[in-house]
Amino acid sequence: MTENVNHDLKVDYSRDELARQHFVSGMRTYVLNSLSSNMRTVYDNKVAPNFKKKKNRAPKTAPEIHKALKSETIFKFYSSMRCNTQEMVWRSVIPGIERESEELVAKTKILSQSTQKANGTLTVDPKLSIPRYTAELDVHLMPGNYHEEHMPDDVSQGAIYDNGLSVFAMGFLGERMDDITQSVSTYFTKRYPDFKPKAILDMGCTLGHSTLPWKERYPQAEVTGIDVGAPSVRYAHGRAQSYGVSTHFAQKDAEHTGFADESFDVIYSCMFLHEIPKKNIRAIFKEAYRMLKPGGVMLHYELPPNSMLSAYDSFYLDWDSFYNKEPFYKAFRDSDPQEECVAAGFKKGKCFQYVAPSLNFYGDAAIAKAVADAKLDNKGENHMGRLVDGVQWFTFGAWK
Ligand SMILES: C[S@@+](CC[C@H](N)C(=O)[O-])C[C@H]1O[C@@H](n2cnc3c(N)ncnc32)[C@H](O)[C@@H]1O
């Protein structure tokens, strides 16, 4: 099930290990499809009617639904199965990485130093202090998080995230597991065809899944990915070099990067903010505003805000905040993304949001249609298109 790790840092898993990974992916499919729909049925047929009988109204908020469902057997079963399969994802990939950890370091060094296929750069800062909200947490139950190091030049945490994501995503995110960025950046290039950025920054890049597609969209631009985790950026650089995409990676804190004022045309992040406390998101947005050139754009593709979802869907997504070591997830989803942009200095009229259909699932034509529909609606950039069922990615941001 680690077939999406299709570059030179691929781990040579045994047949037993691969079988175990397949089993874990299958188990996750069962939990996310069958168990989750059973839970919804119990909610519709029992929990919501009981709530209505008692309070004379339907549940209105995600916390109300959470409280009402919590004592149901199906909720407990779903939750413990989800936690267990999440832990099994990491356990199914770690033994092979431990076995090959020294080899992975050596291979990454060779890839990083070679200019045969690509010539991106790598900067690691051993003095960087890792923010507490990352240093003291194994986010989404991933042992060691994105930054822990056990040997010189360690890349293991990058490898764990890459292989683990492949088991976790069950083929859902496309061949290079970059469907989110592929979809969002395709939408962006179609919606703003005359915008030609020269310098692009990806904040919280981990392995560079989110970084490389922007270089592919804008080959003339210098594209840089930053992350606080040294193993992540080392691995990201090796991976990019292996794919032959010249991209720069640096170990930096997005709150104070050291980049010059007005040095980027595009500053973005992919599934990054929901792991960050609100006060640090505010500092990151201010830093982005400082680094953006006038006429440049900040954008973030993220989980949709609770205000755009039904109470049940909000409850369902917020589950991670309570049970999957994602403590900042709910507060982020409860906030108003545009208010946060304005607080960082962006003008309200320059804010936008959109929903990009998945390139992997629906293809380029569906994205072109979404762009054409959004333009036809003629409601301005603040009108995001429809957030409907199906695979699609929510994005918000602002022009400077
Ligand atoms: C969920 S991952 C992002 C995934 C990645 N963008 C992708 O699409 O595959 C969040 C990343 O943000 C990094 N991070 C957390 N706080 C950071 C900060 N203040 N500055 C830079 N990176 C940070 C973490 O180390 C982690 O690698």
The ligand as a Gaussian input file, in Angstrom:
#p B3LYP/6-31G(d) Opt

LIG

0 1
 C        0.099000      18.688000       8.086000
 S        1.711000      19.070000       7.710000
 C        1.579000      19.887000       6.134000
 C        1.487000      18.975000       4.993000
 C        2.036000      19.429000       3.669000
 N        1.873000      20.825000       3.397000
 C        1.364000      18.595000       2.607000
 O        0.493000      19.098000       1.919000
 O        1.701000      17.416000       2.458000
 C        2.162000      20.452000       8.735000
 C        3.651000      20.799000       8.646000
 O        3.847000      22.117000       9.198000
 C        5.082000      22.139000       9.871000
 N        5.060000      23.297000      10.796000
 C        4.383000      23.439000      11.961000
 N        4.585000      24.668000      12.485000
 C        5.401000      25.313000      11.620000
 C        5.941000      26.620000      11.582000
 N        5.705000      27.503000      12.548000
 N        6.726000      26.951000      10.556000
 C        6.996000      26.072000       9.539000
 N        6.505000      24.826000       9.522000
 C        5.712000      24.449000      10.543000
 C        5.169000      20.782000      10.536000
 O        6.490000      20.471000      10.877000
 C        4.561000      19.890000       9.442000
 O        5.558000      19.383000       8.612000

